[in-house]
Each structure stands twice: as structure tokens, then as C-alpha cells.
């Protein structure tokens, strides 16, 4: 039996573990699922004869090294900053490594040593990053193989609530890490390029500069810009492209509403609010409003945010129970962002029967034989339940498929890498279709831009 060691049995690991266990007999696999919580590891392995749950503290180097030494290949589904010690152990014991996380500088620094040891350290092989890389490179490579010249690439992705579970005014629920949602867009201006001109959107304006998208059968969406759309320009071989933009998908109206929190200052994570533990929801919002001897918090909020009496933005705030004087924050030494996360989690947590949804949308503009053309590629994935979510499926399945391809020597290029080579993306995308992760590619009129307006 070939032993696959999986670090982390959290939400993103459910579909990964199920896939590998389903292949375990025919592929002669044994899974060791290591987590700080033995109960969580047991819940994910479900007493399968080809799986061993293991209680393991990642900071216990002896236990970690022993587990890695006994593995045929290692998967880390832990937070990104914890990968590096695992990677170093994989070098020591000559083991391949697979993660869904962005390649850190520390991980990239191991590239030469990985190549020297003929080891594959596959990273960014989840959803975003991951499926976005693979589905984009497939079409870009096809365009280039015909002699086409890339002019435009726009890529959008979002984790949303499925239509049948979409029952609040925000058309949104937390399907992944709430903290990442609250802090989205912070840390510098969004940067992208349009028609050869660099564009920048400061955080204060980010959620009022959106692009609209239509997905057949699912209606209209909007997208706000990611912080750095140019990160993969050279990686994708798009250094001379005129337009390169990456964004996050939400339902129409979400961004305008979220902007209220930005303008109030509720998403700030840089300072602590005094007395936060005993603060009520009403006191929290009032702490961002000017003092007035007679006006209520409601009136002050309306005036500050210029919310008309018939504006649905007001109903969205009321739905969150923000003005409740009896609900307590109960978070000591909390930042505004942490308190906002707590309040939103009260309203936006998935119910037991709720399902999530992933939407991915690419636009490829190119010139071929003097004619400008465009391909739009769209993918929608609906979750099964709260264990096998669309997010868990689209993050975990690419990791699992890549792991098996590496074990079976179908992926052979060594080094620290992301999945942009044909030997990686072609078989993975093909197998993902069997699990409902299918991209619908359409030839559409070239979108382009009018350079006179830029």
C-alpha cells in the first residue's frame, strides 16, 4: 500500500479524503489523516479500512518528521504559513508535496533543492489559486497554438450561496473563511491594466467600481477588483497583453452595501476598540457615528451614509440587527473588523440544509489573422451539503487528482511549481468534469475597449 499523508482534516479536506478513499483499493492507497483534533480526523476517515486518523501537533517536529518519513507523498491542507516546515521535512526524506496555497517566498526558495532531489512540490492546485490557473492556461495555450495573439484576459471567481439557499437581502452567506471576506481588498490599491494603461483603485473606492457578468441559468453578478491583477502576468506569458484584470464575484448590490461598512470604518483591523467585550451591537455602530444630543443612531447612520427612506441599503443594515442594544459583542480587545465578522457570522452562517455555489468566469480576447475574437469560459458548481460543499470539492479534488497523478508518475516535472503546464492541467481538468466541474466555453463578439475613452 502507498501511504498518502494528509495534514489537516478541516472543511477543505472532506472531498479530497473521500476521493482518495474511493480510489484506495484499485490504486493500493492508505491514507494517514493527521490533525490536531483526533475526532475531526476520525470524522473525515469514517472508519474506512484504508485510512488511519492521527492526532498530531504540527509543531512537534519529531512526530511530524516520523509521519513524513513513513509517507509516499504528503498533502498539506493546513494554513499557508505552516507549509514551510513540512516542505523542509519533505526535502530531508525525499517526499513529494502537494498544497492548495499560494507559493510563498520561503517555498520558492526550496525550488533548486527540490529539482536536485527530483521532487515535485506542487502548489496553488486548489480553486483560486488552482482551477483558475488550469482553466485559463488551457484556453490561452489553445489560442497560441492557432497563432493567436492575446489582447485581453479577465478572470473572476466567487464563493457564494446556491440559489435555493439564497434567502437574505445581501444574497450572500459565509461559505469559507469569514475573516478573509471582511478584510478583502485591504493592504494597498487594486492594480490592473486596461488597454495598455495601468489602473489603480484605492480601498475607499474599491466596492463602487464593479464589473457586471451574466451567467446563463444563474442571472447577473458583479465583480470587484482583486488587489493585484498583475501577479501572474509573466507566469501566464502575458507580458504584452493590453488588458489584464482579476476580480471577486458577488451578487449585484452586495458591493454597494459592503461599501457602507468601508465608509464607516468597520472593516479596519489596525486598532482595538476599548470595552469591546461589553459593547452592544448598537454601541458598536454608534462608535463610528458623530455625537448628536437628540438624533438616534439610526438617523445619524442615514445622514452619514446618505441613505434615502426607500433605499434597500437600509433594510440590509436592519437585517443584520446592527442597532440592537441587547446583543453583546462578547469579544475582548477586538478590532472593528473582528466585531463586524462576529455580527455578520450571526446572520450569514450557512443553515444545516444550505448549499454553497462556486462561480468562475474567464474572458479571453485575442487577435487571429487580423480579426479580433473572444472566448468566454464559465463554470458553476453547487455543493452537496455542508460537508461536501462546492468549495471543498473545487479546492480538494484538484489536490487529490494531482497527488494521484504524481504518485503514478503522470506528472514528472520536478521543482516548486503551480499547475500551468499541460501535463498537469489537461488530465486534471478532464477528470474534474466527471465531478461536475465543467467549463462552458463560448465564442462571443470581442468585448475590447474604446481607447479614446482611456
C-alpha positions in Angstrom: 0.0 0.0 0.0 1.2 3.5 -0.8 0.8 5.8 2.1 -0.6 9.3 1.5 -0.1 11.6 4.4 -2.6 14.4 4.7 -2.0 17.2 7.2 -5.3 18.9 8.1 -8.8 17.5 8.3 -10.7 20.8 8.1 -13.5 21.8 5.8 -11.4 21.9 2.7 -10.3 18.2 3.2 -13.6 16.4 3.0 -13.9 15.9 -0.8 -10.1 15.3 -1.0 -10.3 12.5 1.5 -13.5 11.0 0.0 -11.9 11.0 -3.5 -8.7 9.2 -2.4 -10.6 6.7 -0.3 -12.8 5.9 -3.3 -9.6 5.1 -5.2 -7.8 3.4 -2.4 -8.5 -0.3 -3.3 -7.7 0.0 -7.0 -4.7 2.3 -6.5 -3.4 0.5 -3.4 -3.6 3.6 -1.2 -3.6 4.0 2.5 -4.4 7.4 3.9 -3.0 8.8 7.1 -5.1 11.9 8.1 -3.2 13.9 10.7 -4.9 16.7 12.6 -4.6 18.4 16.0 -8.1 17.0 16.6 -8.3 13.2 16.5 -12.1 13.4 16.5 -12.0 15.6 13.3 -9.6 13.2 11.6 -11.9 10.3 12.6 -15.0 12.1 11.3 -13.4 12.5 7.9 -12.0 9.0 7.6 -15.2 7.3 8.8 -13.6 4.1 10.0 -12.5 3.3 6.4 -10.2 0.2 6.4 -7.7 2.1 4.2 -7.4 5.1 6.5 -5.7 5.9 9.8 -6.7 9.0 11.7 -3.8 10.5 13.6 -3.6 13.1 16.4 -0.6 15.3 15.5 0.6 18.7 16.6 2.4 20.2 13.5 4.8 22.0 15.9 6.0 18.6 17.3 8.9 18.1 15.0 9.6 14.5 16.0 6.0 13.4 15.3 5.9 15.4 12.1 9.1 14.0 10.8 8.2 10.5 11.7 4.8 10.8 9.8 6.5 12.3 6.8 9.3 9.6 6.7 6.6 6.9 6.6 4.7 8.6 3.7 4.9 8.0 -0.1 3.6 11.5 -0.7 2.5 14.4 1.5 -0.5 16.7 1.2 -0.8 19.8 3.4 -4.2 21.4 3.8 -3.0 23.5 6.7 -2.8 27.3 6.7 -0.2 28.5 4.2 2.4 29.7 6.8 2.6 26.2 8.2 3.7 24.5 4.9 7.3 25.5 5.0 8.5 23.2 7.9 6.6 20.3 6.2 8.3 21.2 2.9 11.8 21.1 4.6 11.0 17.7 6.0 9.9 16.5 2.6 13.3 17.5 1.2 15.0 15.7 4.1 13.1 12.5 3.5 12.7 12.8 -0.3 8.9 13.1 -0.5 6.7 14.9 -3.0 4.5 17.6 -1.6 1.1 19.0 -2.7 -0.7 22.1 -1.3 -3.5 24.4 -2.4 -1.8 27.5 -1.2 0.0 30.4 -2.9 3.7 29.9 -3.4 5.5 31.9 -0.6 9.0 33.3 -1.0 10.1 30.7 1.5 8.6 27.9 -0.5 10.0 29.3 -3.8 13.5 29.3 -2.1 13.3 25.5 -2.0 13.0 25.2 -5.8 16.6 24.3 -6.6 16.9 21.8 -3.9 13.6 20.2 -4.9 14.8 19.9 -8.5 18.2 18.4 -7.4 16.3 15.7 -5.5 13.8 15.2 -8.4 10.9 16.2 -6.1 7.6 17.8 -7.1 6.4 20.5 -4.8 3.0 21.3 -6.4 1.3 24.4 -5.0 -1.7 26.5 -5.9 -3.7 23.5 -7.0 -7.0 24.3 -5.3 -9.8 26.5 -6.7 -8.4 30.0 -6.7 -5.5 29.6 -7.0 -5.7 26.3 -8.9 -8.6 25.7 -11.2 -8.4 29.3 -12.3 -4.8 28.7 -13.4 -5.6 25.4 -15.2 -8.7 26.5 -17.0 -7.1 29.8 -18.1 -3.9 28.2 -19.4 -5.9 25.6 -21.3 -7.6 28.3 -23.4 -4.6 30.5 -23.6 -2.4 27.6 -24.9 -5.1 26.7 -27.4 -5.2 30.3 -28.7 -1.5 30.4 -29.1 -1.4 27.0 -30.8 -3.5 28.6 -33.6 -1.2 31.5 -33.9 -3.5 33.9 -31.9 -2.1 36.9 -30.0 -3.6 37.5 -26.6 -5.2 41.0 -26.2 -7.4 40.7 -23.1 -7.7 38.3 -20.1 -10.2 38.9 -17.4 -10.7 36.3 -14.7 -13.4 36.2 -11.9 -14.2 33.8 -9.1 -16.6 33.8 -6.2 -17.8 31.6 -3.4 -21.5 32.2 -3.0 -24.7 30.7 -1.6 -26.6 28.5 -4.0 -29.8 30.0 -5.4 -32.0 27.6 -3.4 -30.4 28.8 -0.2 -30.2 32.5 -1.1 -32.7 33.9 1.3 -31.3 37.1 2.8 -31.2 40.7 1.4 -27.4 40.5 0.9 -27.6 37.4 -1.4 -24.6 36.2 0.5 -23.6 33.8 3.3 -20.1 32.8 4.5 -19.1 29.7 2.6 -15.4 30.0 3.6 -13.2 32.0 6.0 -15.3 35.0 7.2 -12.2 36.9 8.1 -10.9 36.9 4.6 -14.2 38.4 3.4 -14.1 41.2 6.0 -10.6 42.1 5.1 -11.0 41.8 1.3 -9.3 44.5 -0.7 -7.2 45.9 2.1 -3.4 46.4 2.0 -3.0 48.7 -1.0 -4.7 49.9 -4.1 -6.2 47.4 -6.5 -3.9 47.3 -9.6 -4.7 46.1 -13.1 -4.1 47.1 -16.7 -6.7 48.2 -19.3 -5.9 48.9 -22.9 -2.2 49.2 -22.0 -2.9 51.7 -19.2 -2.2 50.9 -15.6 -5.2 51.5 -13.4 -5.5 51.8 -9.6 -8.4 51.7 -7.3 -7.9 52.8 -3.7 -9.6 50.7 -1.0 -12.0 53.6 -0.3 -13.5 53.3 -3.8 -13.0 49.6 -4.5 -16.6 48.5 -3.9 -18.1 51.2 -6.1 -16.1 50.2 -9.2 -17.6 46.9 -10.2 -18.0 45.0 -13.5 -21.2 43.1 -14.4 -21.3 39.5 -15.5 -24.2 37.3 -16.8 -24.2 33.5 -16.3 -26.8 31.6 -18.2 -29.3 30.0 -15.8 -28.0 31.9 -12.8 -28.6 35.5 -13.7 -26.5 38.6 -13.1 -23.4 39.0 -11.0 -20.9 41.8 -10.2 -17.2 41.7 -9.5 -14.8 44.0 -7.7 -11.1 44.1 -8.5 -8.6 41.9 -6.7 -5.7 43.7 -5.1 -3.0 42.7 -7.7 -4.3 41.5 -11.0 -0.8 41.6 -12.5 0.7 39.0 -10.2 0.5 36.2 -12.9 1.2 38.4 -16.0 4.6 36.9 -16.6 3.7 33.4 -15.3 1.0 33.2 -17.9 3.2 34.7 -20.6 1.0 37.8 -20.9 3.7 40.5 -20.5 2.5 42.3 -23.6 -1.2 42.0 -23.1 -3.3 45.2 -23.2 -5.9 44.3 -20.6 -5.4 42.1 -17.5 -8.0 42.1 -14.7 -8.9 39.7 -11.9 -11.9 40.1 -9.7 -14.1 38.6 -7.0 -17.7 37.7 -7.8 -20.8 38.7 -5.8 -24.4 39.1 -6.5 -25.4 42.5 -7.8 -25.9 45.0 -4.9 -23.5 43.4 -2.5 -20.6 45.7 -3.2 -22.6 48.9 -2.8 -23.9 47.6 0.5 -20.5 46.4 1.7 -19.1 49.9 0.9 -21.2 51.2 3.8 -19.0 49.2 6.2 -15.9 50.5 4.5 -17.0 54.2 4.7 -18.0 53.8 8.4 -14.6 52.2 9.2 -16.0 48.9 10.4 -13.6 46.8 8.3 -10.5 48.3 10.0 -8.2 45.7 11.7 -5.5 48.0 12.8 -6.7 49.1 16.3 -8.7 47.8 19.2 -12.0 49.2 20.5 -12.0 49.9 24.2 -14.5 48.0 26.1 -15.4 45.7 23.2 -16.3 42.8 25.4 -19.3 44.6 26.9 -20.2 46.5 23.8 -23.7 46.0 22.3 -24.2 45.9 18.5 -25.8 49.3 18.8 -22.9 50.8 20.7 -20.6 49.3 18.1 -22.1 51.1 15.1 -22.7 54.3 17.2 -18.9 54.4 18.0 -18.4 55.3 14.3 -21.1 58.0 14.2 -20.8 61.6 15.2 -22.3 62.8 18.6 -25.6 64.5 18.5 -27.7 65.4 21.5 -31.0 64.3 20.0 -30.6 62.3 16.8 -30.7 58.5 17.2 -28.1 56.1 15.9 -30.5 55.2 13.1 -30.9 58.9 12.0 -27.2 59.5 12.2 -26.4 56.5 10.1 -28.9 57.5 7.4 -27.5 61.0 7.3 -23.8 60.0 7.2 -24.3 57.3 4.5 -26.9 59.3 2.6 -29.5 56.5 2.8 -32.9 57.5 1.5 -36.0 56.3 3.2 -36.9 53.9 0.4 -33.3 52.6 -0.2 -32.9 48.9 0.2 -29.5 49.6 1.8 -31.3 50.5 5.0 -33.2 47.2 5.0 -29.9 45.4 4.6 -28.5 47.0 7.7 -31.6 46.3 9.7 -31.5 42.6 8.6 -28.1 42.3 10.4 -29.7 43.6 13.7 -26.9 46.2 13.9 -29.0 48.6 16.1 -29.9 46.0 18.7 -29.0 47.4 22.2 -29.3 44.0 23.8 -27.0 41.8 21.6 -23.5 41.8 23.0 -20.2 41.6 21.1 -18.6 39.4 23.8 -15.1 39.8 22.2 -12.3 41.2 24.5 -9.8 43.6 22.9 -11.4 43.3 19.5 -10.7 45.3 16.4 -13.6 46.8 14.3 -13.1 44.1 11.7 -13.3 41.3 14.3 -16.5 42.7 15.7 -18.0 43.1 12.2 -17.1 39.5 11.5 -18.9 38.3 14.6 -22.0 40.3 13.7 -22.1 39.1 10.2 -21.5 35.5 11.2 -24.7 35.7 13.3 -26.6 36.5 10.1 -24.6 34.8 7.3 -23.8 31.4 8.7 -25.0 28.6 6.4 -28.0 26.7 7.8 -27.8 22.9 8.1 -29.6 22.4 4.8 -28.0 25.3 2.9 -25.8 24.7 -0.1 -23.0 26.8 -1.4 -22.0 27.7 -5.0 -18.8 28.5 -6.9 -18.9 30.7 -9.9 -15.8 31.2 -12.2 -15.8 33.3 -15.3 -12.9 34.0 -17.8 -12.8 36.3 -20.7 -10.1 35.8 -23.4 -9.7 38.4 -26.1 -7.3 37.7 -28.9 -6.3 38.6 -32.5 -6.1 35.9 -35.1 -5.5 36.5 -38.8 -6.2 40.2 -38.4 -9.5 39.6 -36.7 -10.3 40.3 -33.0 -12.1 37.4 -31.3 -13.2 36.5 -27.8 -13.9 33.3 -25.8 -15.9 33.4 -22.6 -15.5 30.4 -20.3 -17.9 29.9 -17.3 -18.2 27.3 -14.6 -20.8 26.9 -11.9 -20.5 24.3 -9.2 -23.2 23.6 -6.5 -22.4 21.9 -3.2 -24.0 18.7 -2.0 -24.3 19.6 1.7 -22.3 21.3 4.4 -19.6 18.6 4.5 -19.2 18.2 0.7 -19.5 21.8 -0.2 -18.8 23.3 -3.6 -15.8 25.0 -2.0 -14.5 21.7 -0.5 -15.0 20.0 -3.9 -13.2 22.6 -6.0 -10.4 23.1 -3.5 -9.9 19.4 -2.6 -10.5 17.5 -5.8 -7.6 19.1 -7.8 -5.3 18.4 -4.9 -6.3 14.8 -4.8 -6.2 14.2 -8.5 -2.7 15.9 -8.7 -1.5 13.7 -5.9 -2.5 10.5 -7.6 -1.0 11.7 -10.9 2.3 12.4 -9.2 2.2 9.0 -7.4 1.6 7.3 -10.8 4.3 9.3 -12.5 2.0 11.0 -14.9 3.3 14.4 -13.6 7.0 14.3 -13.6 8.5 17.8 -13.9 10.3 18.5 -10.6 10.5 21.7 -8.6 8.3 24.2 -6.8 5.5 24.9 -9.2 1.9 25.8 -9.9 -0.3 23.9 -12.3 0.2 25.8 -15.6 1.9 23.0 -17.6 -0.2 20.9 -20.0 0.9 17.7 -18.3 -0.8 19.0 -15.2 -3.9 20.9 -16.2 -5.0 18.6 -19.1 -5.7 15.4 -17.1 -6.9 17.2 -14.0 -9.5 19.4 -15.9 -10.7 16.3 -17.8 -11.3 14.3 -14.6 -12.9 17.3 -12.8 -15.6 17.2 -15.5 -16.6 13.8 -14.1 -17.4 15.5 -10.8 -19.4 18.3 -12.2 -16.7 20.9 -12.5 -17.3 21.8 -16.2 -16.3 24.9 -18.1 -18.7 26.1 -20.8 -16.7 27.9 -23.5 -18.4 30.2 -25.9 -17.2 32.3 -28.8 -18.6 35.8 -28.4 -18.0 39.2 -30.1 -14.8 40.8 -28.9 -15.5 42.9 -25.9 -12.4 45.2 -26.0 -12.4 48.8 -25.1 -12.5 52.2 -26.8 -9.0 53.6 -26.4 -10.4 57.1 -26.9 -12.0 56.8 -23.5 -8.9 55.9 -21.7 
